Amino acid sequence: MFWLLLVLIIIVNLYLYFHYSKRSKQKIQSILDTPEIVSEIKEIVRNHNDSKIVLKLMRDKYFLNTKEAILVLKRIKEEKK
């Protein structure tokens, strides 16, 4: 019984991990595909020097977690080059 419960917990965790990873990638891509949002993010970065403030503003405005916000910023930086 213990092993069955343990296997069930592992399967559920793997499902949730991959499901939310896929949703996270879709959310990031939809943000990057919208030029208005990208320009707003660039404006936020220009106006604030502290990276913690930039991340907090992005989390609050676009409902991103920290990992997603960092990935969006990295991809925008890569597009500039």
C-alpha positions in Angstrom: 0.0 0.0 0.0 2.8 2.4 0.9 4.6 1.7 -2.4 1.4 2.2 -4.4 0.8 5.6 -2.7 4.4 6.6 -3.3 4.2 5.7 -7.0 0.9 7.6 -7.3 2.5 10.7 -5.7 5.4 10.5 -8.1 3.2 10.2 -11.1 1.0 13.1 -10.1 4.1 15.3 -9.4 5.6 14.5 -12.8 2.3 15.3 -14.5 2.0 18.6 -12.8 5.6 19.5 -13.5 5.3 18.8 -17.2 1.9 20.3 -17.5 2.8 23.6 -15.8 6.1 23.7 -17.7 4.2 23.6 -21.0 1.8 26.3 -19.8 4.7 28.4 -18.7 6.4 28.2 -22.1 3.2 29.1 -23.8 2.7 32.1 -21.5 6.3 33.3 -22.2 5.9 32.9 -25.9 2.6 34.8 -26.0 4.2 37.7 -24.1 7.2 37.7 -26.5 4.8 37.5 -29.6 3.0 40.7 -28.5 5.0 43.8 -29.5 3.1 46.1 -27.1 4.0 44.0 -24.1 7.6 43.7 -25.2 7.8 47.5 -25.5 6.2 48.0 -22.1 8.8 45.6 -20.6 11.6 47.5 -22.3 10.2 50.7 -20.8 10.1 49.2 -17.3 13.7 48.1 -17.7 14.7 51.6 -18.8 13.0 53.3 -15.9 14.2 51.1 -13.1 17.8 50.3 -12.3 17.2 47.6 -9.6 16.5 44.2 -11.1 14.4 43.2 -8.1 12.0 46.1 -8.8 11.8 45.1 -12.4 11.0 41.5 -11.6 8.4 42.5 -9.0 6.7 44.9 -11.5 6.7 42.2 -14.2 5.3 39.6 -11.8 2.5 42.0 -10.7 1.6 43.3 -14.1 1.8 40.1 -16.2 1.2 37.5 -13.5 4.5 35.8 -14.0 6.5 33.9 -11.5 10.2 34.9 -11.0 11.5 32.2 -13.3 9.2 33.2 -16.1 10.0 36.9 -15.7 13.8 36.2 -15.9 13.3 34.1 -19.0 11.3 36.8 -20.7 14.0 39.4 -19.9 16.7 37.1 -21.2 14.8 36.5 -24.5 14.2 40.2 -24.9 17.9 40.8 -24.4 18.8 38.2 -26.9 16.4 39.7 -29.5 18.3 43.1 -29.2 21.5 41.5 -30.3 
